[in-house]
């Protein structure tokens, strides 16, 4: 919304549990209602809406109750998803997984795929189960509201390495490992090839290991499934740092897809 002097003021924005269209009304759940009260919003104010599946809109708050709120939707637009990037992350420390959930949403992660590695079992308290998954979604929703995104990552239940690999989308597959290839070297030929074939950018799947690292058999399962080992530098990074940095680097490279002259095979 633009006000005096052309200054764009971003509306307080809330993730809806259901999709919406304009003109129409949408009911928001307890989390959003609580969030609105914390922000001392009153009926009549304009708010922003996102459904987490690509719909973004604006409307007027018409009802604010203890467990729900109602918004009269005045405008709605569909937002294209970002180029697909998927993450196989370790089941690990709860707080650090929640931190990563926030950053990954800001970086427009497409799907969140927790993997129960053998070394994940040594971690307590670790983030797993449906209750924890709801916490992940809550953290992602808050990050979506703050980052003005429109797409929430698709959440998968934790899986073994075998099941996680079997469920992986096709496309470019990278496993983060200190001794691997440079990320740029691994991705550039794939992006250039896609460009030369006039095809869109390949979906990219990143796999990150647990604290203590992969077991040899786990690492071999990834390499056997076509994952290319890639390095993010010589230091040992915490899993959440490696995941976030890998995601940011891949996003930056995928931005180049739209700029063909910048991508020259090495
Ligand atoms: N492998 C190490 C060990 O033996 O302690 C550390 C594991 S590290 C804490 C967790 C995961 O982050 C690793 O399995 C890897 O996927 C990723 N990682 C850490 N540092 C990295 C780097 N420099 N380059 C690429 N990936 C890295």
Boltz pocket constraint, residues with backbone or C-beta under 6 A from the ligand:
constraints:
  - pocket:
      binder: B
      contacts: [[A, 175], [A, 176], [A, 177], [A, 178], [A, 179], [A, 207], [A, 208], [A, 209], [A, 210], [A, 211], [A, 212], [A, 213], [A, 214], [A, 230], [A, 231], [A, 232], [A, 233], [A, 234], [A, 235], [A, 236], [A, 237], [A, 238], [A, 239], [A, 242]]
      max_distance: 6.0
